[in-house]
């Protein structure tokens, strides 16, 4: 059963990668279609992805996925063979297939193996797959050797005719490759030629070559001259010929080629020799040993054994690991840290009874163990990290779909896709980003007519950025649309009964913009298929908060709106500051701690019923940890009015002072999920163990900061500027 489950996990993981690859191909085709020139290699890549998915699904009994893949494969095959035209409407159906595949994979993971695609979707694909062929323009291939045409696949012959139809010259690039680096050599040559035309096919040549080399003939369609093609591959071991005119006068040898002999004739591939030739390409030749007899046989046997060994060796250097296994490893690291801390505590208590040299050696070993644990912890965290680019890739589909639904032309510009996040955080942030992009298109970007009238380009733009900032990652979604009027937002919130009028009157512009995150807020009077129901941005904020993140919004009327999400890199294990309030211990994520300071009671002021303190010239809201959780003894006075511990915490540009009784130092902690009773409690992100079987709560700084700022805004207070903080005084 375990093997079966593992195989299913392997299939789901591989299938998801294939679907994502297919989706990226479609996004590239969508862009190329708008630009007016489609790369046939991209169409072919999409076809291969679907073909691969069909085969994999068939092996694992995913018949519904295999059925969808089969029909889709037929559509893509017709497109790549020129029997059907790629149009925006056809692309709509291809993009819809991505959603169908995703739904089918989710169903398969849930044990439902026979979830058929929607009937109307299947009918549209079947119609495309069986549509009558477009009349093909006959392009003469005179000048090409018939033996070459006889070995081309239908697709290769189609691309050959298409290049001739477009007025391109067909060049033959005769190339020699080292067998040891055949794949690398072919890819290098392909990339050089691709900038000057279309690489149509590779054909094995019958030329005699050294045992460790192989000759291939590459057919290339291009509008460049013979000299330009030769210059493109300068330095490679090749000769370039124009087909049909292959005499010495029309052949150009590059610097790496043997220029002493006559030009290489057009490739002759007699019937029945293609398969042996391709086997020659696929199998490295081994030069015969000069020795003979038994020694020769022994070496041949050893070579065969080595070949078998190499054949069984995997070419991939990656493995797929279930996140639950990584979680288990991380928990073990956490438990080891608890044991490490306990041993350190025992040594502290017994140091008087231990000889100094033994105590010194034990201390050295403990420090070594601490370093190794940190290295192990970081290695596990690195394994969990994934580039956020694979989430950004999915948003291209969303932009295209919503743009077509709203009759708008929108361009998505992505940067920072290689920024890494914990896999779970990356997956959880996907839905909020979809909501935000939908809102940008539906509410932010104007119609093409409005944009032109306002002096803007007809094509709208959404910028999606990701970049690291300290121990956190910032994701920005910015549009160049109409922007938002904070007064209109405030009035709309009052109109919908979301805030009372007297509270709205004193709101600052920044506080008014925060109203877009209230449940039920919308600027639309009517609903559409895209938005208008008042559901969306409140869900975005809730999801971001659940990830211990924070979201900010800024806008400029007529210029656009920007949302910035600040997230922790990982939630699995963190450095924490251990604090105490009225006898209860809590942990604060150290990445959100700016400073720990001592103040006196006389420095605390009360504004509109809220306590504030001025630090480094900036006024901060003040929270009392004991009062936040209504702990017994929270109403007692300060332990020492002249020595009050304040921890300055913050996320993004927001800062708050947190009053505690004691600072108990720093510690790496493993974050564990809360039980049902505490799940959803504001201000609590999780739990952790600190040793001696002590379980303490990990505070959610983002939630605390947002709550404090919300209360401050309602009290007509808004902290000015950005708190930079002074010299760090956080105890270690």
Helices and strands as residue ranges (DSSP letters): H 2-35, H 40-59, H 63-80, H 88-109, H 119-129, H 146-151, H 154-165, E 169-178, G 179-181, H 182-194, E 198-204, E 213-222, H 226-232, E 238-242, G 248-250, E 251-253, H 274-282, H 293-312, H 323-350, G 351-353, H 356-384, E 385-387, H 389-405, E 410-415, E 420-422, H 423-439, I 440-444, H 448-453, E 460-469, E 472-479, H 486-495, H 501-505, H 509-513, G 514-517, H 537-546, E 550-556, E 560-568, E 573-581, E 584-589, G 590-592, E 593-599, G 601-603, E 604-607, E 610-615, E 618-624, H 625-628, E 644-651, E 654-660, E 662-670, E 684-689, E 695-699, H 701-714
